[in-house]
Amino acid sequence: MWRKSSRSNGAQGSDCVEIALDGSAARIRDSKGQADTTVAAPAWSAFLSMVKNDQFRS
């Protein structure tokens, strides 16, 4: 099941990233396109950790 961020404004035509979790990986896609990419669980976990620790702000 594809899910959008709760911070997405949901407006038609707006940019949004969607994610589908399947236990061993995360599938990620742009909401406007159908193509997606798969990220292995360890990499997804590391990414989430960096987001939670606010490591992407410059």
C-alpha positions in Angstrom: 0.0 0.0 0.0 1.4 3.4 -1.0 1.4 6.1 1.6 2.0 9.8 1.4 3.6 11.9 4.1 1.2 13.5 6.6 3.0 16.8 5.8 1.9 16.6 2.1 -0.7 19.2 1.4 -2.6 16.7 -0.8 -3.4 19.3 -3.5 -3.9 18.0 -7.0 -0.6 18.3 -9.0 1.5 18.9 -5.9 4.9 17.2 -5.5 4.9 14.3 -3.1 7.0 11.3 -2.4 5.1 8.0 -1.5 6.5 5.0 0.2 5.4 1.3 0.5 7.0 -0.9 3.2 7.3 -4.6 2.6 9.3 -5.9 5.6 12.7 -6.3 3.9 12.7 -3.1 1.9 11.0 0.2 1.2 9.7 1.1 -2.2 9.8 4.8 -3.0 8.2 6.8 -5.8 7.2 10.3 -7.0 3.4 10.5 -6.6 3.2 11.8 -10.2 5.0 8.8 -11.7 4.5 5.1 -11.7 8.2 4.1 -11.6 9.6 3.3 -8.2 12.9 2.3 -6.6 13.6 -0.2 -3.8 15.8 0.7 -0.8 17.1 -2.1 1.4 15.9 -2.1 5.0 19.3 -1.1 6.6 19.6 1.9 4.2 16.0 3.0 4.9 16.5 2.7 8.6 19.7 4.8 8.4 17.8 7.4 6.4 15.0 7.6 8.9 17.5 8.0 11.7 19.1 10.9 10.0 15.8 12.6 9.4 14.7 12.1 13.0 18.0 13.6 14.2 17.6 16.6 11.9 20.8 15.9 10.0 19.6 17.3 6.7 19.4 20.9 7.7 22.2 23.1 6.4 
